[in-house]
Amino acid sequence: MAKKKSKAAVRTKPKKKTARPAAKRRPTKAVKRKSAPAKSKAPKPKALAKSRVTTLPNIEVQTTSGGRVLLSGLKGRNVVLYFYPKDDTPGCTTEGCDIRDRYAEFRKLDAVVYGISRDGVDSHERFKAKFGFPFELIADPDEKLCRAFGVIQQKSLYGRTYMGVDRSTFIFDKTGSLRKSFHGVKVLGHVDQVLDELHKL
């Protein structure tokens, strides 16, 4: 009789390893890098509308000291109309005071001066009294005169846009004809420019 092999002696065949199916890789999505937001550029100011005024306009305006003036009625004298942004601000104060300090020269040249802004009469009266201006200021809150002379311009400041007054001066001779205009006025030395032009009339 054949001897039975012991369990220990029985060798078990190693199990064949079955290859596992390769795990499907998920397609990697391309990561889009967020580009830095473009810096918003402040819009460029619109071009200044050119004044169509060539002679003193037939417009009646309200002035300080309780007056009303028809601009076309100023013929017979040299006329200086200067537009400024706002009462009692540094540049506008300096401009007014420069004219005040040289006003005797304007009178010798038979010139009448009017300062014009969009402020009301009450504001003008305080501004005039505070700095002792010897000339009158014209109130133009509805911008009728400012627009007639083309001095309203789109401006930008710290990224904010607004419509403001371009500092400008217009000089008319005794016939009421426009002889010289200044736009984008720089206050320093401007009174000399105006007097020089009046000397030419």
C-alpha positions, 0 to 999 in steps of 0.5 A: 500500500502506498504511503499517504503523503503528509499534509506538510509534504504536499506542496501547493502550487502558487496561485498565478497573479492576475494582472489588475486592469490599469486604473483609468487616469482622469484627464487633467484639466488645464488650470487657467491662470487668472490674469491680473485685472487690467488697470482701468484707465481714466477716460481722456477729457473730451476736447474743449468745444470751441467758442463761437463767440466773435463779438460781445454776445447779446446776453443779459447777466446778473452781477454782484452789487445787485446789477444786471448787464447786457454784454453787448451793451459794453461796447465803447470800452475794452472788456475782459471776461475771465472764467474761473472754476469756483469761488474762494479756491486757491487758484481762483483767489490768486487770479482775482487778487492779481487783477485786483492788485493791478486794477489801476492799470486796467482802468488806465487802459479803459478796460472793464473786467468781469469774473465769471463762474457757475457760483450763485450771486450770494457766493460771489458777494462773499468772495468779492467782499472777502478779498476786496475785488474792485470789479464785479463778478457774474453769476452763471449757475445755469451755464448759459454764458459758460456754454456760449463761450465753450468753457465747459469741459470734461475733466478727470481727477483721481479716476473720477470724471466731471464737467468743469470750467476750463480757466479761460479769458476773453478780451474784446476791443471797444467795437465789441470784437473778440481780439484775444482768447486764452484757454487752459490758463495758468494763473501765474503771470496771466495778468501780465498776458492780459495787460500786454494784449490790452496795450495792443488795442 
